[in-house]
Amino acid sequence: LIQNNFDMLIPGAIMALFQPLVSASDTLPAILLAVLVAHTLWFAGIHGSAIVSGIMAPFWLYNLGVNQEALAAGMELPQVFIEPFWSF
């Protein structure tokens, strides 16, 4: 249905839908918001890092893949605020 009406496959439609979130996840405000949410959850007695990492992991892994492709091509790494940045 989506392929016939919109000339794209379902995975492509999902990626197009989430592309603004993927782009926004590689910003300093997104990391600061993630840290704020994690600490707020810790204050409430919930393991904040596990919750935030579970939500942000798909975005961070996609951006990590973009960095791997850029490194393999000998280009500068375009994504800065990925999972290793969160870990340290």
Buried (B, 14 or more C-beta within 10 A) or exposed (E): EEEEEEEEEEEEEEEEEBEEEBEEBBEEEBBEEBBEBBEEBEEEEEEBBEBBBEEBEEBBEBBBEBBEEBEEEEEEBEBEBBBEBBEE
